[in-house]
Amino acid sequence: MKSVPRILVTGGAGFIGSHYVRTLLGPPGPGHAHAQTQAQVTVLDRLTYAGNPANLDPVRDRPGFLFVHGDIRDADLVDKLVSEHDEIVHFAAESHVDRSILGAAEFVRTNVLGTQTLLDAALRNRISTFVHISTDEVYGSIEEGSWTEDAPVRPNSPYAASKASADLIALAYHRTHGLDVRVTRCSNNYGPHQFPEKVIPLFITRLLEGGRVPLYGDGSHVRDWLHVDDHVRGVELVRTRGRAGEIYHIGGGTELSNRELTSALLDACGAHWSRVDHVEDRKGHDRRYSVDWTKIREELGYRPGKDFATGLAETVAWYRENRSWWQPLLGRAAL
């Protein structure tokens, strides 16, 4: 009889990590769209400004769930936890580009040194699988076409550079030590429970409050949008069926310019373009991201299941109905 996997999820109180945990352990239904997995799950999270324990309330009483408040850079704590688990799914990261521009030190400490601390513990304790969650931003900008997994990394922001560094270290542990490392690189995520510093929840919460929203530069920057539900489904495919030492792109299939996204958000919130402030462009702002997800489709059967119009409408409805979740966070979201 196959044993129940013991999975350590870092950053599991954040937006994507908590959705992954709720998907593994929660009942099917809204916010838990996939059948639950038989697993023991421990969440390790430092609960920085973007971590929210309330994100885990739906599964807090599930059998096999444990929450540990701690830092992935704490080598003794990490070693103890890793020794009690079979697999690691590593979401923990500082992830806001604007904050990395203002100060890169915390991004290097958490994203690079924290990842290295986890990898060392995984190696010592012979972890069977280490899934490292990364981003399409490691590639820099692409004018046309889409990156494949063998494209070189050319990050432009301190955030993206810290993630690219972590990716390379993780893959080096596979090549040097034979550790089963699998890297995922996703496009821009959206959905419920996203901290209101990122563009979609930032716009929704400000518009619902009667406020104004910023549009960088000429608004022609292009991103591919991926619902968090599809993202965590892709991560689970990589964890259960992916190959050691491989990179897998997880895309959403909806490319929009920031101006097109703004228009969609204004419509969804019943607001007018008069509520938009055109602001100076971000330093080093990449013009376009686009990942080719042929590999994960052909190898693992991944396809995004949430069309953007439906996903955005559901996301706006969630924020409209859950003001008690996001209103206390607004002060922490301000740079």
Salt bridges, closest charged atoms under 4 A:
ASP57 OD1 - ARG60 NE 3.26
ASP71 OD2 - ARG46 NE 3.59
ASP71 OD2 - ARG73 NH2 2.91
ASP79 OD1 - ARG124 NE 2.95
GLU84 OE2 - LYS80 NZ 3.04
ASP86 OD1 - ARG6 NH2 2.97
GLU87 OE1 - ARG239 NH1 3.03
GLU94 OE2 - ARG46 NH2 3.62
ASP98 OD1 - ARG282 NE 2.70
GLU106 OE2 - ARG46 NH2 2.86
GLU106 OE2 - ARG73 NH2 3.44
GLU106 OE1 - ARG109 NH2 2.93
GLU149 OE2 - HIS249 ND1 3.65
ASP167 OD1 - HIS132 NE2 2.84
ASP167 OD2 - ARG185 NE 2.93
ASP180 OD2 - ARG182 NH2 2.87
GLU197 OE1 - ARG99 NE 2.88
GLU209 OE1 - ARG323 NH1 3.14
ASP218 OD2 - ARG287 NH2 3.36
ASP229 OD1 - HIS19 NE2 3.16
ASP229 OD2 - HIS34 NE2 3.41
ASP230 OD1 - ARG233 NH2 2.70
GLU236 OE2 - ARG239 NH2 2.66
GLU246 OE2 - ARG243 NH1 3.53
GLU246 OE1 - LYS295 NZ 2.54
GLU255 OE2 - ARG288 NH2 3.07
ASP277 OD1 - ARG212 NH2 2.82
ASP281 OD2 - HIS221 NE2 3.09
ASP281 OD1 - HIS285 ND1 2.67
GLU299 OE2 - ARG243 NH2 2.62
GLU314 OE1 - LYS306 NZ 2.80
